[in-house]
Amino acid sequence: MNTIPDWERLGRQFYITNEPHPSAIYRQSFTELFTRAGMQQLLQYYAPLLKAEDLQPAATFLCSWLTGIPLAVQYHLSVEQQGLTLDPAQMTLEMYMSGPYCQFAFHVNELSVEQLPVPAADDQHHKARDHYLHTVYRNILRPMIQQMTEVCGDHARMYWRQMPARFQYYTNQWKNWIDDDQIVQTIERDLHYVINGIPAEIFGLSRNPLNVPPRHTLNIDGTGETILRSACCLFHRMEDGEYCFNCPKISEAVREERRLAYQSREEKT
């Protein structure tokens, strides 16, 4: 049975909208982004807005935004027991400015939400999970990342690995406001499947590129833990950029220096 999409949640959490953005400065269909020329056009437009001297940082930052698409599918499966189908032929990428910052929205002309059996047996859930997750990774994300590698010359792993730390962060957020133990366990099992279980051929690679063990460090104010990124986002290659505090490329000694400097500044304010 089809159900009505929650467009408010889709837009707020996953950047998926059913209305064109009124202030979009750039629009491009997803099917155009499945071509080398289309992806190159987007990255060449985006890179100067990031004050990046080449296209690679634009590609890594775009991947972070694209994370909203598989997370939307995963959220509906794990939390709502729903199957979300996105057709790339019905999708348009939109870019707009929010103050000095460039942001993205994914406008869809058509979206299907199927209510799954509740409660679903494990085999029913696994069958639905495999279908909906494989579809979004194979049919939407894979062709876009393949074109990023063609344009920028990097291995696809670098782009896929912009995603796992964000998966960990957002699924933890879901668990924090859900008090149903069964749903929490489903969130954990589905995340484990994404990271460890999706077959490599779905990505067109020899192994699942999302399979990166999560690593944590003390956060910058020393009050708790923060998750390290799964790959460098290349922020340091932008004008006035630097290595992020949670970048996997910097040492714990450098992180401790930054932590102490930050805490010292906070004490003086």
Secondary structure as UniProt FT lines:
FT   HELIX           7..14
FT   STRAND          16..17
FT   TURN            22..23
FT   STRAND          26..29
FT   HELIX           30..33
FT   HELIX           36..49
FT   TURN            50..51
FT   HELIX           56..66
FT   HELIX           68..78
FT   STRAND          82..86
FT   HELIX           88..90
FT   STRAND          91..98
FT   TURN            99..100
FT   STRAND          101..108
FT   STRAND          111..115
FT   HELIX           122..136
FT   HELIX           137..141
FT   HELIX           142..152
FT   HELIX           156..160
FT   TURN            161..162
FT   HELIX           164..176
FT   HELIX           181..192
FT   HELIX           193..197
FT   HELIX           200..203
FT   TURN            209..210
FT   STRAND          216..218
FT   TURN            220..221
FT   STRAND          225..227
FT   HELIX           235..237
FT   TURN            239..240
FT   TURN            245..246
FT   TURN            248..249
FT   HELIX           252..268
//
